[in-house]
Amino acid sequence: MIETMQRIETGTRAPAVPGRVVVINDASFARGGATGIALSSAELLQARGVDVTFISGDSGEQAAALGHRFEIVPLGGTHILGGPRVKAALDGLYNGAAERFLAAWIARNDTPDTVYHLHGWSKVLSPSIFRALKPVAPRLVVNAHDFFLVCPNGGFFNFRTEKPCDLAPMSLACLGTNCDRRHYAHKLWRSARQGVRRLLSDLGRSDSTILAVHEGMLPHLARGGLAGARLRALRNPAAPWRSQRIEAERNRTFVFVGRLESDKGPDLLAAAARKAGVPLKIIGGGPLDAMLASDYPEAERVGWKTRAEIVEEIADVRALVMPSRYREPFGLVAMEALTSGLPIVVPSYAMLAQDVTEGGFGLACDPHDVDALAGALGRLAADDALLAQMSLRAHREAHRLAPTQAEWTDALLGLYADLLAGENRRPEPTDRSIRWGSAA
């Protein structure tokens, strides 16, 4: 039976309402993931009557064109991979322009009832912004969408041995291990960035609140020095792609949705789909696109799609596969698929794996083992009755694995109220997950 979360009680006290919420993120245009969550929070908070300012590391032009109702304040920077290598390496360690920009904005606009919520910082803004945010640390929420706050490669995963990593982050053993998906020099650079961030802001001792996207992340973040009363977990909100159940048992095609990058594992899935002899549709884009087109021409590649377009693309899909090479902290597309009635295949080390298997919503396996992944695909391809059972269960019950947008917004406002009331300094609770929903 699925354990369900209890709704945060509202109306029992008069919470402090933020005068303004400042959402900070590398980018202002999303292809899903952390940026999508950052933008969603800004939209939902603004709809509740909260003034929102969205400070982005990029130009903000694409976001402005979408007509967002909240204020967008762009730095005008570029992704660290978009410029000369030496400059990118230096800016990735400390972007002085970003620090000065944010510090100046705070000096001009900060008020005692302003709350700051930092999402992505490693692609444009860099660790330098933690220095700018120090004066407002008690009113700062730092979202842990991944493990980059503590782990140099961001995944608590050894990409060389293809196994989860249990080393203490930034220990001598960690620093001496070549675990990076690229090469050891890149691991050393990422470690230097982690050292700069720690030097500028020791989040394990600061008054800032760390918000993980899954309670399964908490022990790993604590292992990296972020234990304490200010460590919380709140799962991301999920809405189905389609409200009516997809009759997955009638379909044959498996689907991947996301970035076409090594850490997401689309190449592992393409190899497994070929081995299992099942059709594959790939929705997304990225550096592996050309390789997939060349090496796996049988896979249908449709590129990036809007949410409305995804609704059409997944109408003929049997199951979604999330073959990530690392400890996937949450997996928003997995939840969007499940609540649409699509069974899923996830890595056995993903945070959602236990929920998926215990709920009977899909299968878990090690995607590095192509034979095992192919076997999982073959099993789902061959058994219509099993697929129908998984689809019906997922459509009926998987919504309990994540809050609705309304519940998530309630939880954020409750957390912000605690910060403004100084309640982030209370003694460490036994359970640090922020709860939502009601038992079914």
WOQUICOR-V289206 format. One record per backbone hydrogen bond with DSSP energy under -1.0 kcal/mol. NH is the residue of the N-H (numbers start at 1). CO is the residue of the C=O. If there is no record, write none. Layout:
BEGIN
NH|CO + NH|CO
END
This chain:
BEGIN
7|437 + 15|13 + 19|113 + 20|113 + 21|51 + 22|115 + 23|53 + 24|117 + 25|55 + 36|32 + 37|33 + 38|34 + 39|35 + 40|36 + 41|37 + 42|38 + 43|39 + 44|40 + 45|41 + 46|42 + 47|43 + 49|46 + 50|45 + 53|21 + 54|71 + 55|23 + 56|73 + 57|25 + 64|60 + 65|61 + 67|64 + 71|52 + 73|54 + 75|56 + 76|58 + 77|57 + 80|123 + 82|79 + 88|84 + 89|85 + 90|86 + 91|87 + 92|88 + 93|89 + 94|90 + 96|94 + 99|95 + 100|96 + 101|97 + 102|98 + 103|99 + 104|100 + 105|101 + 106|102 + 107|103 + 108|104 + 109|105 + 110|106 + 114|111 + 115|20 + 116|139 + 117|22 + 118|141 + 119|24 + 126|121 + 129|126 + 130|127 + 131|128 + 132|128 + 133|129 + 136|133 + 137|134 + 139|136 + 140|137 + 141|116 + 142|209 + 143|118 + 144|211 + 145|143 + 147|154 + 150|147 + 151|147 + 154|151 + 158|163 + 159|179 + 162|158 + 163|158 + 165|156 + 171|168 + 175|171 + 176|172 + 177|174 + 179|177 + 187|183 + 188|184 + 189|185 + 190|186 + 191|187 + 192|188 + 193|189 + 194|190 + 195|191 + 196|192 + 197|193 + 198|194 + 199|195 + 200|196 + 201|197 + 203|201 + 205|202 + 206|202 + 209|140 + 210|230 + 211|142 + 212|232 + 213|144 + 217|214 + 218|215 + 221|217 + 222|218 + 223|219 + 225|222 + 226|221 + 231|228 + 232|210 + 233|432 + 234|212 + 238|403 + 241|336 + 246|340 + 248|246 + 250|247 + 251|248 + 254|279 + 255|319 + 256|281 + 258|283 + 260|285 + 261|259 + 264|261 + 265|262 + 269|265 + 270|266 + 271|267 + 272|268 + 273|269 + 274|270 + 275|271 + 276|272 + 277|273 + 278|273 + 281|254 + 282|300 + 283|256 + 288|260 + 289|286 + 292|288 + 293|289 + 294|290 + 295|291 + 296|292 + 299|296 + 300|280 + 302|282 + 310|306 + 311|307 + 313|309 + 314|310 + 315|312 + 317|314 + 318|253 + 320|343 + 321|255 + 322|345 + 325|263 + 327|155 + 328|326 + 335|331 + 336|332 + 337|333 + 338|334 + 339|335 + 340|337 + 341|338 + 342|337 + 344|361 + 345|320 + 346|363 + 348|365 + 350|347 + 351|328 + 353|350 + 356|352 + 357|353 + 358|354 + 359|355 + 361|356 + 363|344 + 365|346 + 369|366 + 370|368 + 373|369 + 374|370 + 375|371 + 376|372 + 377|373 + 378|374 + 379|375 + 380|376 + 381|377 + 382|378 + 387|383 + 388|384 + 389|385 + 390|386 + 391|387 + 392|388 + 393|389 + 394|390 + 395|391 + 396|392 + 397|393 + 398|394 + 400|397 + 401|398 + 402|399 + 408|404 + 409|405 + 410|406 + 411|407 + 412|408 + 413|409 + 414|410 + 415|411 + 416|412 + 417|413 + 418|414 + 419|415 + 420|416 + 421|417 + 422|419 + 423|418 + 425|422 + 426|423 + 434|233
END
